[in-house]
């Protein structure tokens, strides 16, 4: 995922947590906050140590980043969002994670249809 599409600073995460809206399903929690100053979306990922060891946590981060990278044109612009992975994600495969993540993005209204599709 491109560096300009990432939330990296602690204060950016805190703004999204404090002032954003949250939505959840069994596998993920999503916090989102609109940012009119930003032209595209920015994403942060949080995976707690409760989910698994470093190998498991990094795998979850890589899979989520890849799903978002492949669907980037369908995600609404001008939004900062943070995804928090819950324990069930550790045992899921790529297809299951993708289905769950897309369900949550649709539920939150962040997944929009692309003009060419």
N, CA and C atoms as a LAMMPS dump frame, in Angstrom:
ITEM: TIMESTEP
0
ITEM: NUMBER OF ATOMS
351
ITEM: BOX BOUNDS ff ff ff
-5.0000000000000000e+02 5.0000000000000000e+02
-5.0000000000000000e+02 5.0000000000000000e+02
-5.0000000000000000e+02 5.0000000000000000e+02
ITEM: ATOMS id mol type element x y z
1 1 1 N 0.85 -1.175 0
2 1 2 C 0 0 0
3 1 3 C 0.894 1.235 0
4 2 1 N 0.481 2.234 -0.733
5 2 2 C 1.283 3.445 -0.87
6 2 3 C 1.38 4.194 0.45
7 3 1 N 2.525 4.825 0.657
8 3 2 C 2.781 5.512 1.918
9 3 3 C 1.798 6.647 2.174
10 4 1 N 1.355 7.32 1.126
11 4 2 C 0.441 8.457 1.312
12 4 3 C -0.971 8.011 1.702
13 5 1 N -1.254 6.716 1.607
14 5 2 C -2.563 6.188 1.975
15 5 3 C -2.58 5.625 3.402
16 6 1 N -1.482 5.82 4.149
17 6 2 C -1.383 5.256 5.494
18 6 3 C -1.508 6.312 6.571
19 7 1 N -2.151 5.944 7.652
20 7 2 C -2.107 6.744 8.876
21 7 3 C -0.912 6.228 9.659
22 8 1 N -0.004 7.101 10.033
23 8 2 C 1.199 6.634 10.71
24 8 3 C 1.376 7.268 12.082
25 9 1 N 0.967 8.512 12.238
26 9 2 C 1.232 9.209 13.489
27 9 3 C 0.172 8.896 14.541
28 10 1 N 0.61 8.84 15.766
29 10 2 C -0.287 8.55 16.885
30 10 3 C -1.422 9.561 16.965
31 11 1 N -1.125 10.832 16.716
32 11 2 C -2.167 11.861 16.808
33 11 3 C -3.243 11.681 15.736
34 12 1 N -2.867 11.172 14.569
35 12 2 C -3.867 10.889 13.536
36 12 3 C -4.805 9.765 13.989
37 13 1 N -4.228 8.711 14.573
38 13 2 C -5.046 7.622 15.101
39 13 3 C -5.984 8.155 16.183
40 14 1 N -5.453 8.962 17.094
41 14 2 C -6.259 9.484 18.197
42 14 3 C -7.408 10.362 17.715
43 15 1 N -7.179 11.165 16.68
44 15 2 C -8.259 11.988 16.124
45 15 3 C -9.388 11.123 15.576
46 16 1 N -9.013 10.05 14.885
47 16 2 C -10.028 9.155 14.319
48 16 3 C -10.791 8.457 15.441
49 17 1 N -10.067 7.984 16.467
50 17 2 C -10.728 7.324 17.596
51 17 3 C -11.661 8.277 18.328
52 18 1 N -11.183 9.485 18.596
53 18 2 C -11.94 10.421 19.427
54 18 3 C -13.122 11.049 18.707
55 19 1 N -12.936 11.479 17.462
56 19 2 C -13.962 12.255 16.765
57 19 3 C -14.694 11.475 15.674
58 20 1 N -14.271 10.255 15.405
59 20 2 C -14.885 9.491 14.331
60 20 3 C -16.042 8.626 14.797
61 21 1 N -16.68 7.988 13.823
62 21 2 C -17.771 7.056 14.105
63 21 3 C -17.208 5.637 14.075
64 22 1 N -17.824 4.752 14.841
65 22 2 C -17.351 3.371 14.84
66 22 3 C -18.443 2.428 14.362
67 23 1 N -17.996 1.335 13.819
68 23 2 C -18.88 0.287 13.335
69 23 3 C -18.101 -1.024 13.468
70 24 1 N -18.802 -2.12 13.685
71 24 2 C -18.088 -3.376 13.909
72 24 3 C -18.867 -4.576 13.395
73 25 1 N -18.124 -5.649 13.148
74 25 2 C -18.706 -6.973 12.973
75 25 3 C -17.886 -7.906 13.865
76 26 1 N -18.017 -9.205 13.724
77 26 2 C -17.336 -10.123 14.64
78 26 3 C -15.816 -10.121 14.471
79 27 1 N -15.322 -9.746 13.29
80 27 2 C -13.894 -9.839 13.02
81 27 3 C -13.147 -8.508 13.101
82 28 1 N -13.818 -7.4 12.811
83 28 2 C -13.153 -6.104 12.753
84 28 3 C -13.969 -5.022 13.438
85 29 1 N -13.273 -3.978 13.893
86 29 2 C -13.897 -2.737 14.338
87 29 3 C -13.359 -1.658 13.411
88 30 1 N -14.232 -0.789 12.936
89 30 2 C -13.847 0.274 12.016
90 30 3 C -14.192 1.629 12.63
91 31 1 N -13.2 2.485 12.732
92 31 2 C -13.423 3.876 13.122
93 31 3 C -13.175 4.716 11.873
94 32 1 N -14.073 5.659 11.575
95 32 2 C -13.903 6.493 10.391
96 32 3 C -14.198 7.947 10.708
97 33 1 N -13.447 8.825 10.052
98 33 2 C -13.636 10.266 10.223
99 33 3 C -13.385 10.933 8.886
100 34 1 N -14.309 11.786 8.456
101 34 2 C -14.114 12.49 7.187
102 34 3 C -13.046 13.558 7.349
103 35 1 N -12.235 13.716 6.307
104 35 2 C -11.155 14.696 6.276
105 35 3 C -11.229 15.451 4.956
106 36 1 N -11.85 16.623 4.935
107 36 2 C -11.977 17.353 3.671
108 36 3 C -10.647 17.82 3.087
109 37 1 N -9.621 17.931 3.909
110 37 2 C -8.331 18.427 3.427
111 37 3 C -7.547 17.371 2.647
112 38 1 N -7.911 16.11 2.795
113 38 2 C -7.184 15.014 2.153
114 38 3 C -7.93 14.599 0.895
115 39 1 N -7.201 14.348 -0.205
116 39 2 C -7.866 14.013 -1.465
117 39 3 C -8.27 12.54 -1.55
118 40 1 N -7.525 11.654 -0.887
119 40 2 C -7.858 10.23 -0.913
120 40 3 C -8.084 9.744 0.505
121 41 1 N -8.434 8.493 0.641
122 41 2 C -8.594 7.916 1.972
123 41 3 C -7.213 7.628 2.567
124 42 1 N -7.157 7.541 3.891
125 42 2 C -5.955 7.093 4.588
126 42 3 C -6.386 6.03 5.587
127 43 1 N -5.576 4.976 5.713
128 43 2 C -5.949 3.846 6.55
129 43 3 C -4.868 3.524 7.558
130 44 1 N -5.308 3.131 8.749
131 44 2 C -4.421 2.603 9.772
132 44 3 C -4.94 1.257 10.209
133 45 1 N -4.038 0.382 10.63
134 45 2 C -4.429 -0.955 11.068
135 45 3 C -3.859 -1.176 12.465
136 46 1 N -4.684 -1.752 13.322
137 46 2 C -4.25 -2.076 14.673
138 46 3 C -4.587 -3.539 14.949
139 47 1 N -3.567 -4.288 15.356
140 47 2 C -3.763 -5.693 15.706
141 47 3 C -3.121 -5.906 17.074
142 48 1 N -3.926 -6.218 18.059
143 48 2 C -3.469 -6.368 19.435
144 48 3 C -2.655 -7.646 19.628
145 49 1 N -1.834 -7.647 20.665
146 49 2 C -1.081 -8.853 21.013
147 49 3 C -2.004 -9.992 21.438
148 50 1 N -3.23 -9.664 21.814
149 50 2 C -4.196 -10.69 22.203
150 50 3 C -4.587 -11.566 21.013
151 51 1 N -4.422 -11.042 19.805
152 51 2 C -4.817 -11.774 18.597
153 51 3 C -3.844 -12.909 18.311
154 52 1 N -2.56 -12.707 18.566
155 52 2 C -1.568 -13.749 18.294
156 52 3 C -0.169 -13.206 18.399
157 53 1 N 0.796 -14.044 18.045
158 53 2 C 2.186 -13.592 18.095
159 53 3 C 2.5 -12.682 16.907
160 54 1 N 3.737 -12.236 16.813
161 54 2 C 4.121 -11.258 15.795
162 54 3 C 3.891 -11.77 14.378
163 55 1 N 4.131 -13.049 14.154
164 55 2 C 3.93 -13.627 12.823
165 55 3 C 2.465 -13.528 12.412
166 56 1 N 1.574 -13.868 13.31
167 56 2 C 0.136 -13.825 13.036
168 56 3 C -0.317 -12.384 12.825
169 57 1 N 0.111 -11.473 13.694
170 57 2 C -0.291 -10.068 13.583
171 57 3 C 0.192 -9.449 12.271
172 58 1 N 1.419 -9.733 11.895
173 58 2 C 1.946 -9.172 10.649
174 58 3 C 1.25 -9.767 9.434
175 59 1 N 0.892 -11.041 9.484
176 59 2 C 0.146 -11.657 8.381
177 59 3 C -1.206 -10.976 8.21
178 60 1 N -1.895 -10.719 9.314
179 60 2 C -3.191 -10.044 9.253
180 60 3 C -3.027 -8.661 8.638
181 61 1 N -2.014 -7.921 9.068
182 61 2 C -1.766 -6.586 8.508
183 61 3 C -1.502 -6.644 7.005
184 62 1 N -0.684 -7.599 6.582
185 62 2 C -0.371 -7.722 5.15
186 62 3 C -1.614 -8.062 4.335
187 63 1 N -2.419 -8.984 4.824
188 63 2 C -3.624 -9.396 4.099
189 63 3 C -4.602 -8.225 3.997
190 64 1 N -4.822 -7.513 5.096
191 64 2 C -5.757 -6.379 5.085
192 64 3 C -5.257 -5.285 4.143
193 65 1 N -3.968 -4.982 4.177
194 65 2 C -3.412 -3.965 3.278
195 65 3 C -3.59 -4.364 1.813
196 66 1 N -3.409 -5.642 1.514
197 66 2 C -3.561 -6.113 0.133
198 66 3 C -5.016 -6.014 -0.319
199 67 1 N -5.945 -6.37 0.533
200 67 2 C -7.364 -6.264 0.185
201 67 3 C -7.721 -4.809 -0.098
202 68 1 N -7.265 -3.906 0.75
203 68 2 C -7.561 -2.482 0.563
204 68 3 C -6.869 -1.956 -0.691
205 69 1 N -5.637 -2.405 -0.954
206 69 2 C -4.916 -1.964 -2.156
207 69 3 C -5.674 -2.359 -3.427
208 70 1 N -6.191 -3.578 -3.445
209 70 2 C -6.907 -4.053 -4.625
210 70 3 C -8.27 -3.379 -4.802
211 71 1 N -8.848 -2.898 -3.733
212 71 2 C -10.166 -2.247 -3.776
213 71 3 C -10.087 -0.739 -3.578
214 72 1 N -8.919 -0.157 -3.712
215 72 2 C -8.709 1.264 -3.392
216 72 3 C -9.622 2.195 -4.181
217 73 1 N -9.901 1.88 -5.44
218 73 2 C -10.741 2.77 -6.244
219 73 3 C -12.204 2.723 -5.824
220 74 1 N -12.586 1.706 -5.055
221 74 2 C -13.969 1.577 -4.601
222 74 3 C -14.208 2.212 -3.231
223 75 1 N -13.136 2.578 -2.538
224 75 2 C -13.265 3.153 -1.198
225 75 3 C -13.435 4.659 -1.313
226 76 1 N -14.378 5.179 -0.541
227 76 2 C -14.713 6.607 -0.59
228 76 3 C -13.492 7.466 -0.277
229 77 1 N -13.307 8.568 -1.019
230 77 2 C -12.186 9.469 -0.751
231 77 3 C -12.475 10.369 0.449
232 78 1 N -11.447 11.071 0.869
233 78 2 C -11.541 12.072 1.954
234 78 3 C -12.002 11.473 3.282
235 79 1 N -11.525 10.265 3.567
236 79 2 C -11.872 9.609 4.826
237 79 3 C -10.602 9.028 5.444
238 80 1 N -10.425 9.251 6.739
239 80 2 C -9.403 8.546 7.501
240 80 3 C -10.112 7.432 8.249
241 81 1 N -9.55 6.228 8.221
242 81 2 C -10.172 5.143 8.968
243 81 3 C -9.129 4.228 9.576
244 82 1 N -9.509 3.629 10.7
245 82 2 C -8.65 2.698 11.414
246 82 3 C -9.403 1.383 11.54
247 83 1 N -8.743 0.302 11.159
248 83 2 C -9.303 -1.044 11.295
249 83 3 C -8.624 -1.731 12.469
250 84 1 N -9.414 -2.279 13.365
251 84 2 C -8.897 -3.037 14.493
252 84 3 C -9.326 -4.483 14.297
253 85 1 N -8.342 -5.372 14.242
254 85 2 C -8.636 -6.791 14.037
255 85 3 C -8.941 -7.45 15.381
256 86 1 N -9.941 -8.313 15.381
257 86 2 C -10.302 -9.068 16.568
258 86 3 C -9.765 -10.5 16.458
259 87 1 N -9.845 -11.259 17.53
260 87 2 C -9.263 -12.602 17.6
261 87 3 C -9.67 -13.56 16.48
262 88 1 N -10.939 -13.611 16.062
263 88 2 C -11.31 -14.603 15.036
264 88 3 C -10.548 -14.451 13.718
265 89 1 N -9.993 -13.297 13.446
266 89 2 C -9.276 -13.072 12.185
267 89 3 C -8.032 -13.951 12.101
268 90 1 N -7.446 -14.289 13.24
269 90 2 C -6.206 -15.07 13.261
270 90 3 C -6.361 -16.43 12.607
271 91 1 N -7.549 -17.003 12.646
272 91 2 C -7.751 -18.351 12.101
273 91 3 C -8.405 -18.342 10.723
274 92 1 N -8.652 -17.159 10.173
275 92 2 C -9.353 -17.06 8.898
276 92 3 C -8.389 -17.036 7.717
277 93 1 N -8.879 -17.461 6.571
278 93 2 C -8.112 -17.395 5.338
279 93 3 C -8.349 -16.072 4.626
280 94 1 N -7.66 -15.891 3.506
281 94 2 C -7.736 -14.634 2.755
282 94 3 C -9.17 -14.326 2.322
283 95 1 N -9.849 -15.297 1.752
284 95 2 C -11.202 -15.067 1.221
285 95 3 C -12.178 -14.682 2.325
286 96 1 N -12.047 -15.327 3.477
287 96 2 C -12.939 -15.013 4.593
288 96 3 C -12.676 -13.606 5.134
289 97 1 N -11.403 -13.248 5.237
290 97 2 C -11.049 -11.904 5.708
291 97 3 C -11.571 -10.863 4.734
292 98 1 N -11.402 -11.122 3.438
293 98 2 C -11.878 -10.184 2.417
294 98 3 C -13.391 -10.001 2.506
295 99 1 N -14.112 -11.09 2.639
296 99 2 C -15.568 -11.02 2.729
297 99 3 C -16.009 -10.215 3.953
298 100 1 N -15.384 -10.459 5.078
299 100 2 C -15.724 -9.758 6.317
300 100 3 C -15.39 -8.274 6.229
301 101 1 N -14.222 -7.966 5.688
302 101 2 C -13.791 -6.57 5.572
303 101 3 C -14.678 -5.795 4.602
304 102 1 N -15.004 -6.384 3.466
305 102 2 C -15.872 -5.715 2.502
306 102 3 C -17.281 -5.524 3.063
307 103 1 N -17.75 -6.492 3.846
308 103 2 C -19.05 -6.351 4.506
309 103 3 C -19.046 -5.134 5.431
310 104 1 N -17.985 -4.984 6.212
311 104 2 C -17.899 -3.861 7.146
312 104 3 C -17.783 -2.523 6.409
313 105 1 N -17.024 -2.487 5.325
314 105 2 C -16.894 -1.245 4.548
315 105 3 C -18.225 -0.864 3.9
316 106 1 N -18.962 -1.868 3.407
317 106 2 C -20.286 -1.599 2.834
318 106 3 C -21.242 -1.101 3.902
319 107 1 N -21.224 -1.741 5.052
320 107 2 C -22.1 -1.395 6.167
321 107 3 C -21.855 0.044 6.638
322 108 1 N -20.601 0.486 6.582
323 108 2 C -20.257 1.838 7.03
324 108 3 C -20.483 2.887 5.939
325 109 1 N -20.786 2.446 4.714
326 109 2 C -21.014 3.382 3.616
327 109 3 C -19.739 3.854 2.949
328 110 1 N -18.627 3.227 3.239
329 110 2 C -17.348 3.646 2.659
330 110 3 C -17.068 3.003 1.309
331 111 1 N -17.753 1.932 0.993
332 111 2 C -17.517 1.255 -0.276
333 111 3 C -18.475 1.821 -1.312
334 112 1 N -17.93 2.492 -2.302
335 112 2 C -18.751 3.1 -3.347
336 112 3 C -18.441 2.41 -4.666
337 113 1 N -19.38 2.419 -5.552
338 113 2 C -19.174 1.812 -6.864
339 113 3 C -18.267 2.71 -7.702
340 114 1 N -17.35 2.094 -8.403
341 114 2 C -16.459 2.836 -9.282
342 114 3 C -17.19 3.179 -10.583
343 115 1 N -16.886 4.302 -11.176
344 115 2 C -17.6 4.772 -12.363
345 115 3 C -17.472 3.832 -13.559
346 116 1 N -16.34 3.148 -13.672
347 116 2 C -16.113 2.279 -14.837
348 116 3 C -16.675 0.89 -14.655
349 117 1 N -17.231 0.576 -13.504
350 117 2 C -17.735 -0.781 -13.261
351 117 3 C -19.207 -0.868 -13.458
